[in-house]
Amino acid sequence: MYLARFCYSVMPVNRDRAIALIEREVKAARDHQLDARLLIPLTRGREGAALIFELQIPSLDAFEQFRERGLGSDQATGNWMQAFNEILTCPPEVELLRVA
């Protein structure tokens, strides 16, 4: 089992829009029978992420499949990524963890 964690940095003015976009990603993951959640840090360091999307996956192949077609189709996923990229202040930090 693996845990993928996506750490997103956004300006406060874009926080609600980012939350809505991540909530779509959480719903899509759950529609694919994957455990997912949005984490909103109450405190964070100077360079800490504003929002975190966590996804539990059975294999690294499942991770790739979700990243390519997580929102239903290549086009829907691409549109989602483009909308999200417009409000990110820097590229997302991605961590892949193996759950022991």
N, CA, C and O atoms as a GROMACS GRO file, in nm:
protein
  400
    1MET      N    1   0.084  -0.117   0.000
    1MET     CA    2   0.000   0.000   0.000
    1MET      C    3   0.089   0.124   0.000
    1MET      O    4   0.195   0.126   0.062
    2TYR      N    5   0.044   0.226  -0.070
    2TYR     CA    6   0.120   0.350  -0.083
    2TYR      C    7   0.031   0.469  -0.049
    2TYR      O    8  -0.091   0.462  -0.058
    3LEU      N    9   0.096   0.576  -0.010
    3LEU     CA   10   0.029   0.701   0.017
    3LEU      C   11   0.094   0.807  -0.069
    3LEU      O   12   0.215   0.828  -0.062
    4ALA      N   13   0.014   0.873  -0.150
    4ALA     CA   14   0.064   0.984  -0.231
    4ALA      C   15   0.013   1.112  -0.166
    4ALA      O   16  -0.105   1.126  -0.136
    5ARG      N   17   0.103   1.205  -0.147
    5ARG     CA   18   0.067   1.332  -0.084
    5ARG      C   19   0.109   1.446  -0.176
    5ARG      O   20   0.226   1.458  -0.214
    6PHE      N   21   0.012   1.528  -0.211
    6PHE     CA   22   0.035   1.643  -0.299
    6PHE      C   23   0.019   1.769  -0.215
    6PHE      O   24  -0.088   1.795  -0.161
    7CYS      N   25   0.125   1.846  -0.204
    7CYS     CA   26   0.125   1.968  -0.123
    7CYS      C   27   0.118   2.088  -0.217
    7CYS      O   28   0.205   2.109  -0.301
    8TYR      N   29   0.011   2.166  -0.200
    8TYR     CA   30  -0.016   2.278  -0.290
    8TYR      C   31   0.001   2.411  -0.217
    8TYR      O   32  -0.043   2.427  -0.103
    9SER      N   33   0.064   2.506  -0.283
    9SER     CA   34   0.077   2.642  -0.232
    9SER      C   35  -0.006   2.735  -0.319
    9SER      O   36   0.011   2.739  -0.441
   10VAL      N   37  -0.094   2.809  -0.254
   10VAL     CA   38  -0.180   2.905  -0.323
   10VAL      C   39  -0.187   3.033  -0.242
   10VAL      O   40  -0.164   3.033  -0.121
   11MET      N   41  -0.220   3.140  -0.309
   11MET     CA   42  -0.240   3.267  -0.240
   11MET      C   43  -0.372   3.260  -0.162
   11MET      O   44  -0.464   3.190  -0.204
   12PRO      N   45  -0.381   3.329  -0.050
   12PRO     CA   46  -0.506   3.326   0.028
   12PRO      C   47  -0.630   3.363  -0.053
   12PRO      O   48  -0.738   3.309  -0.029
   13VAL      N   49  -0.616   3.453  -0.146
   13VAL     CA   50  -0.730   3.494  -0.228
   13VAL      C   51  -0.782   3.378  -0.315
   13VAL      O   52  -0.899   3.378  -0.354
   14ASN      N   53  -0.698   3.281  -0.345
   14ASN     CA   54  -0.735   3.167  -0.428
   14ASN      C   55  -0.767   3.040  -0.348
   14ASN      O   56  -0.790   2.934  -0.406
   15ARG      N   57  -0.768   3.051  -0.218
   15ARG     CA   58  -0.785   2.933  -0.134
   15ARG      C   59  -0.918   2.861  -0.158
   15ARG      O   60  -0.919   2.739  -0.170
   16ASP      N   61  -1.029   2.934  -0.164
   16ASP     CA   62  -1.159   2.870  -0.186
   16ASP      C   63  -1.166   2.799  -0.320
   16ASP      O   64  -1.221   2.690  -0.330
   17ARG      N   65  -1.111   2.861  -0.422
   17ARG     CA   66  -1.108   2.797  -0.555
   17ARG      C   67  -1.022   2.671  -0.552
   17ARG      O   68  -1.059   2.570  -0.611
   18ALA      N   69  -0.908   2.677  -0.483
   18ALA     CA   70  -0.820   2.560  -0.472
   18ALA      C   71  -0.890   2.448  -0.396
   18ALA      O   72  -0.880   2.331  -0.434
   19ILE      N   73  -0.960   2.482  -0.289
   19ILE     CA   74  -1.033   2.381  -0.212
   19ILE      C   75  -1.137   2.314  -0.300
   19ILE      O   76  -1.152   2.192  -0.296
   20ALA      N   77  -1.209   2.391  -0.378
   20ALA     CA   78  -1.310   2.334  -0.469
   20ALA      C   79  -1.246   2.239  -0.571
   20ALA      O   80  -1.302   2.134  -0.600
   21LEU      N   81  -1.131   2.276  -0.624
   21LEU     CA   82  -1.062   2.190  -0.720
   21LEU      C   83  -1.012   2.062  -0.655
   21LEU      O   84  -1.022   1.954  -0.714
   22ILE      N   85  -0.959   2.072  -0.536
   22ILE     CA   86  -0.912   1.952  -0.466
   22ILE      C   87  -1.029   1.864  -0.426
   22ILE      O   88  -1.019   1.741  -0.431
   23GLU      N   89  -1.141   1.923  -0.387
   23GLU     CA   90  -1.259   1.844  -0.355
   23GLU      C   91  -1.307   1.764  -0.476
   23GLU      O   92  -1.356   1.652  -0.460
   24ARG      N   93  -1.293   1.818  -0.595
   24ARG     CA   94  -1.325   1.742  -0.717
   24ARG      C   95  -1.232   1.622  -0.731
   24ARG      O   96  -1.274   1.513  -0.770
   25GLU      N   97  -1.105   1.644  -0.698
   25GLU     CA   98  -1.006   1.536  -0.706
   25GLU      C   99  -1.036   1.428  -0.601
   25GLU      O  100  -1.024   1.308  -0.630
   26VAL      N  101  -1.074   1.468  -0.482
   26VAL     CA  102  -1.111   1.372  -0.377
   26VAL      C  103  -1.232   1.289  -0.422
   26VAL      O  104  -1.232   1.167  -0.406
   27LYS      N  105  -1.333   1.355  -0.477
   27LYS     CA  106  -1.452   1.284  -0.524
   27LYS      C  107  -1.417   1.186  -0.635
   27LYS      O  108  -1.465   1.072  -0.636
   28ALA      N  109  -1.333   1.228  -0.728
   28ALA     CA  110  -1.292   1.140  -0.838
   28ALA      C  111  -1.218   1.017  -0.784
   28ALA      O  112  -1.241   0.906  -0.831
   29ALA      N  113  -1.132   1.038  -0.687
   29ALA     CA  114  -1.060   0.925  -0.628
   29ALA      C  115  -1.157   0.828  -0.561
   29ALA      O  116  -1.146   0.707  -0.577
   30ARG      N  117  -1.252   0.882  -0.488
   30ARG     CA  118  -1.351   0.797  -0.421
   30ARG      C  119  -1.438   0.724  -0.522
   30ARG      O  120  -1.480   0.611  -0.498
   31ASP      N  121  -1.468   0.790  -0.634
   31ASP     CA  122  -1.544   0.724  -0.741
   31ASP      C  123  -1.468   0.605  -0.798
   31ASP      O  124  -1.529   0.512  -0.852
   32HIS      N  125  -1.336   0.608  -0.787
   32HIS     CA  126  -1.249   0.498  -0.832
   32HIS      C  127  -1.217   0.402  -0.716
   32HIS      O  128  -1.124   0.321  -0.725
   33GLN      N  129  -1.295   0.411  -0.609
   33GLN     CA  130  -1.278   0.326  -0.490
   33GLN      C  131  -1.140   0.341  -0.424
   33GLN      O  132  -1.085   0.244  -0.372
   34LEU      N  133  -1.086   0.460  -0.428
   34LEU     CA  134  -0.960   0.491  -0.360
   34LEU      C  135  -0.989   0.580  -0.240
   34LEU      O  136  -1.080   0.662  -0.244
   35ASP      N  137  -0.912   0.563  -0.135
   35ASP     CA  138  -0.925   0.649  -0.018
   35ASP      C  139  -0.849   0.778  -0.045
   35ASP      O  140  -0.732   0.776  -0.083
   36ALA      N  141  -0.918   0.891  -0.025
   36ALA     CA  142  -0.855   1.020  -0.049
   36ALA      C  143  -0.913   1.122   0.048
   36ALA      O  144  -1.025   1.107   0.098
   37ARG      N  145  -0.834   1.226   0.073
   37ARG     CA  146  -0.884   1.332   0.159
   37ARG      C  147  -0.807   1.462   0.134
   37ARG      O  148  -0.694   1.463   0.086
   38LEU      N  149  -0.874   1.569   0.168
   38LEU     CA  150  -0.816   1.703   0.164
   38LEU      C  151  -0.773   1.738   0.306
   38LEU      O  152  -0.853   1.727   0.399
   39LEU      N  153  -0.650   1.780   0.322
   39LEU     CA  154  -0.599   1.824   0.451
   39LEU      C  155  -0.574   1.975   0.444
   39LEU      O  156  -0.510   2.023   0.350
   40ILE      N  157  -0.624   2.046   0.543
   40ILE     CA  158  -0.604   2.191   0.549
   40ILE      C  159  -0.523   2.220   0.675
   40ILE      O  160  -0.577   2.218   0.785
   41PRO      N  161  -0.394   2.248   0.658
   41PRO     CA  162  -0.309   2.274   0.774
   41PRO      C  163  -0.358   2.394   0.856
   41PRO      O  164  -0.390   2.499   0.801
   42LEU      N  165  -0.362   2.376   0.986
   42LEU     CA  166  -0.399   2.487   1.075
   42LEU      C  167  -0.278   2.576   1.104
   42LEU      O  168  -0.293   2.695   1.129
   43THR      N  169  -0.160   2.516   1.098
   43THR     CA  170  -0.036   2.592   1.111
   43THR      C  171   0.059   2.541   1.003
   43THR      O  172   0.046   2.427   0.956
   44ARG      N  173   0.152   2.624   0.965
   44ARG     CA  174   0.250   2.580   0.866
   44ARG      C  175   0.374   2.668   0.875
   44ARG      O  176   0.370   2.783   0.919
   45GLY      N  177   0.483   2.609   0.831
   45GLY     CA  178   0.610   2.681   0.830
   45GLY      C  179   0.613   2.783   0.717
   45GLY      O  180   0.518   2.797   0.641
   46ARG      N  181   0.721   2.851   0.710
   46ARG     CA  182   0.739   2.958   0.611
   46ARG      C  183   0.711   2.911   0.468
   46ARG      O  184   0.646   2.982   0.392
   47GLU      N  185   0.759   2.795   0.432
   47GLU     CA  186   0.741   2.742   0.297
   47GLU      C  187   0.640   2.627   0.294
   47GLU      O  188   0.633   2.554   0.195
   48GLY      N  189   0.561   2.611   0.399
   48GLY     CA  190   0.468   2.499   0.408
   48GLY      C  191   0.352   2.513   0.310
   48GLY      O  192   0.317   2.622   0.266
   49ALA      N  193   0.295   2.399   0.276
   49ALA     CA  194   0.184   2.395   0.182
   49ALA      C  195   0.057   2.453   0.244
   49ALA      O  196   0.033   2.438   0.364
   50ALA      N  197  -0.022   2.520   0.162
   50ALA     CA  198  -0.149   2.574   0.207
   50ALA      C  199  -0.255   2.465   0.214
   50ALA      O  200  -0.341   2.467   0.302
   51LEU      N  201  -0.249   2.369   0.122
   51LEU     CA  202  -0.347   2.260   0.114
   51LEU      C  203  -0.276   2.132   0.075
   51LEU      O  204  -0.175   2.134   0.004
   52ILE      N  205  -0.329   2.020   0.122
   52ILE     CA  206  -0.268   1.890   0.094
   52ILE      C  207  -0.376   1.793   0.049
   52ILE      O  208  -0.481   1.782   0.112
   53PHE      N  209  -0.350   1.723  -0.060
   53PHE     CA  210  -0.437   1.615  -0.108
   53PHE      C  211  -0.363   1.485  -0.082
   53PHE      O  212  -0.249   1.467  -0.125
   54GLU      N  213  -0.430   1.394  -0.012
   54GLU     CA  214  -0.370   1.265   0.020
   54GLU      C  215  -0.451   1.154  -0.047
   54GLU      O  216  -0.574   1.155  -0.045
   55LEU      N  217  -0.379   1.060  -0.107
   55LEU     CA  218  -0.442   0.952  -0.182
   55LEU      C  219  -0.376   0.820  -0.143
   55LEU      O  220  -0.255   0.805  -0.154
   56GLN      N  221  -0.457   0.726  -0.097
   56GLN     CA  222  -0.405   0.592  -0.065
   56GLN      C  223  -0.425   0.505  -0.187
   56GLN      O  224  -0.536   0.496  -0.240
   57ILE      N  225  -0.317   0.439  -0.232
   57ILE     CA  226  -0.322   0.361  -0.355
   57ILE      C  227  -0.261   0.222  -0.332
   57ILE      O  228  -0.169   0.208  -0.251
   58PRO      N  229  -0.313   0.122  -0.402
   58PRO     CA  230  -0.261  -0.013  -0.383
   58PRO      C  231  -0.127  -0.038  -0.452
   58PRO      O  232  -0.051  -0.125  -0.410
   59SER      N  233  -0.099   0.037  -0.558
   59SER     CA  234   0.025   0.016  -0.635
   59SER      C  235   0.069   0.146  -0.701
   59SER      O  236  -0.009   0.241  -0.712
   60LEU      N  237   0.193   0.149  -0.744
   60LEU     CA  238   0.243   0.267  -0.814
   60LEU      C  239   0.177   0.281  -0.952
   60LEU      O  240   0.163   0.392  -1.003
   61ASP      N  241   0.137   0.169  -1.012
   61ASP     CA  242   0.064   0.175  -1.139
   61ASP      C  243  -0.070   0.246  -1.121
   61ASP      O  244  -0.111   0.325  -1.207
   62ALA      N  245  -0.136   0.219  -1.009
   62ALA     CA  246  -0.264   0.284  -0.981
   62ALA      C  247  -0.244   0.435  -0.965
   62ALA      O  248  -0.330   0.515  -1.002
   63PHE      N  249  -0.130   0.474  -0.910
   63PHE     CA  250  -0.097   0.616  -0.897
   63PHE      C  251  -0.089   0.681  -1.035
   63PHE      O  252  -0.149   0.786  -1.058
   64GLU      N  253  -0.016   0.620  -1.126
   64GLU     CA  254  -0.002   0.674  -1.261
   64GLU      C  255  -0.136   0.681  -1.333
   64GLU      O  256  -0.166   0.781  -1.398
   65GLN      N  257  -0.217   0.577  -1.321
   65GLN     CA  258  -0.349   0.576  -1.385
   65GLN      C  259  -0.436   0.688  -1.332
   65GLN      O  260  -0.504   0.755  -1.410
   66PHE      N  261  -0.435   0.708  -1.202
   66PHE     CA  262  -0.518   0.814  -1.146
   66PHE      C  263  -0.468   0.951  -1.191
   66PHE      O  264  -0.550   1.038  -1.223
   67ARG      N  265  -0.339   0.972  -1.194
   67ARG     CA  266  -0.286   1.102  -1.235
   67ARG      C  267  -0.317   1.133  -1.381
   67ARG      O  268  -0.334   1.249  -1.417
   68GLU      N  269  -0.326   1.031  -1.466
   68GLU     CA  270  -0.353   1.052  -1.608
   68GLU      C  271  -0.502   1.070  -1.637
   68GLU      O  272  -0.540   1.152  -1.720
   69ARG      N  273  -0.587   0.992  -1.569
   69ARG     CA  274  -0.730   0.993  -1.599
   69ARG      C  275  -0.817   0.999  -1.475
   69ARG      O  276  -0.928   0.945  -1.474
   70GLY      N  277  -0.768   1.063  -1.371
   70GLY     CA  278  -0.839   1.064  -1.244
   70GLY      C  279  -0.977   1.127  -1.248
   70GLY      O  280  -1.065   1.085  -1.173
   71LEU      N  281  -0.996   1.226  -1.332
   71LEU     CA  282  -1.125   1.294  -1.336
   71LEU      C  283  -1.214   1.241  -1.447
   71LEU      O  284  -1.306   1.311  -1.489
   72GLY      N  285  -1.188   1.122  -1.496
   72GLY     CA  286  -1.276   1.058  -1.594
   72GLY      C  287  -1.214   1.039  -1.730
   72GLY      O  288  -1.224   0.930  -1.787
   73SER      N  289  -1.152   1.141  -1.783
   73SER     CA  290  -1.091   1.131  -1.916
   73SER      C  291  -0.962   1.212  -1.916
   73SER      O  292  -0.937   1.292  -1.827
   74ASP      N  293  -0.881   1.188  -2.018
   74ASP     CA  294  -0.757   1.266  -2.032
   74ASP      C  295  -0.789   1.415  -2.041
   74ASP      O  296  -0.721   1.498  -1.980
   75GLN      N  297  -0.893   1.448  -2.118
   75GLN     CA  298  -0.928   1.590  -2.137
   75GLN      C  299  -0.979   1.654  -2.008
   75GLN      O  300  -0.938   1.765  -1.975
   76ALA      N  301  -1.067   1.585  -1.936
   76ALA     CA  302  -1.120   1.640  -1.811
   76ALA      C  303  -1.007   1.659  -1.710
   76ALA      O  304  -1.003   1.761  -1.640
   77THR      N  305  -0.918   1.562  -1.703
   77THR     CA  306  -0.805   1.572  -1.610
   77THR      C  307  -0.713   1.686  -1.652
   77THR      O  308  -0.666   1.762  -1.568
   78GLY      N  309  -0.686   1.698  -1.781
   78GLY     CA  310  -0.602   1.807  -1.832
   78GLY      C  311  -0.663   1.944  -1.804
   78GLY      O  312  -0.592   2.037  -1.766
   79ASN      N  313  -0.794   1.956  -1.823
   79ASN     CA  314  -0.862   2.084  -1.794
   79ASN      C  315  -0.852   2.118  -1.646
   79ASN      O  316  -0.831   2.234  -1.610
   80TRP      N  317  -0.869   2.016  -1.561
   80TRP     CA  318  -0.859   2.038  -1.417
   80TRP      C  319  -0.718   2.085  -1.381
   80TRP      O  320  -0.701   2.180  -1.305
   81MET      N  321  -0.617   2.017  -1.437
   81MET     CA  322  -0.478   2.053  -1.407
   81MET      C  323  -0.446   2.195  -1.454
   81MET      O  324  -0.376   2.269  -1.386
   82GLN      N  325  -0.498   2.232  -1.570
   82GLN     CA  326  -0.473   2.366  -1.621
   82GLN      C  327  -0.537   2.471  -1.530
   82GLN      O  328  -0.474   2.573  -1.500
   83ALA      N  329  -0.661   2.448  -1.487
   83ALA     CA  330  -0.728   2.542  -1.397
   83ALA      C  331  -0.652   2.554  -1.265
   83ALA      O  332  -0.639   2.664  -1.210
   84PHE      N  333  -0.604   2.442  -1.216
   84PHE     CA  334  -0.531   2.445  -1.088
   84PHE      C  335  -0.396   2.514  -1.104
   84PHE      O  336  -0.356   2.590  -1.016
   85ASN      N  337  -0.327   2.490  -1.214
   85ASN     CA  338  -0.197   2.552  -1.237
   85ASN      C  339  -0.206   2.704  -1.240
   85ASN      O  340  -0.109   2.772  -1.207
   86GLU      N  341  -0.321   2.757  -1.280
   86GLU     CA  342  -0.340   2.902  -1.287
   86GLU      C  343  -0.334   2.968  -1.149
   86GLU      O  344  -0.302   3.086  -1.138
   87ILE      N  345  -0.364   2.892  -1.043
   87ILE     CA  346  -0.367   2.953  -0.910
   87ILE      C  347  -0.254   2.907  -0.818
   87ILE      O  348  -0.240   2.959  -0.708
   88LEU      N  349  -0.174   2.811  -0.862
   88LEU     CA  350  -0.061   2.766  -0.780
   88LEU      C  351   0.049   2.870  -0.782
   88LEU      O  352   0.076   2.932  -0.885
   89THR      N  353   0.114   2.890  -0.668
   89THR     CA  354   0.225   2.985  -0.663
   89THR      C  355   0.358   2.919  -0.697
   89THR      O  356   0.456   2.987  -0.725
   90CYS      N  357   0.360   2.784  -0.693
   90CYS     CA  358   0.478   2.708  -0.732
   90CYS      C  359   0.432   2.566  -0.765
   90CYS      O  360   0.321   2.528  -0.728
   91PRO      N  361   0.513   2.487  -0.832
   91PRO     CA  362   0.472   2.349  -0.862
   91PRO      C  363   0.441   2.272  -0.734
   91PRO      O  364   0.504   2.296  -0.631
   92PRO      N  365   0.345   2.181  -0.740
   92PRO     CA  366   0.313   2.103  -0.621
   92PRO      C  367   0.429   2.014  -0.580
   92PRO      O  368   0.505   1.964  -0.664
   93GLU      N  369   0.441   1.995  -0.451
   93GLU     CA  370   0.539   1.900  -0.399
   93GLU      C  371   0.468   1.766  -0.386
   93GLU      O  372   0.362   1.757  -0.324
   94VAL      N  373   0.526   1.661  -0.444
   94VAL     CA  374   0.463   1.529  -0.442
   94VAL      C  375   0.550   1.435  -0.362
   94VAL      O  376   0.670   1.423  -0.386
   95GLU      N  377   0.489   1.368  -0.265
   95GLU     CA  378   0.559   1.268  -0.186
   95GLU      C  379   0.490   1.134  -0.207
   95GLU      O  380   0.368   1.125  -0.200
   96LEU      N  381   0.568   1.031  -0.233
   96LEU     CA  382   0.516   0.895  -0.242
   96LEU      C  383   0.572   0.818  -0.124
   96LEU      O  384   0.694   0.810  -0.107
   97LEU      N  385   0.486   0.763  -0.043
   97LEU     CA  386   0.526   0.692   0.077
   97LEU      C  387   0.476   0.549   0.072
   97LEU      O  388   0.364   0.524   0.027
   98ARG      N  389   0.556   0.457   0.116
   98ARG     CA  390   0.515   0.317   0.127
   98ARG      C  391   0.466   0.294   0.268
   98ARG      O  392   0.537   0.323   0.365
   99VAL      N  393   0.344   0.243   0.281
   99VAL     CA  394   0.287   0.219   0.412
   99VAL      C  395   0.331   0.080   0.457
   99VAL      O  396   0.306  -0.019   0.388
  100ALA      N  397   0.397   0.073   0.572
  100ALA     CA  398   0.448  -0.054   0.623
  100ALA      C  399   0.349  -0.117   0.720
  100ALA      O  400   0.375  -0.225   0.773
   0.00000   0.00000   0.00000
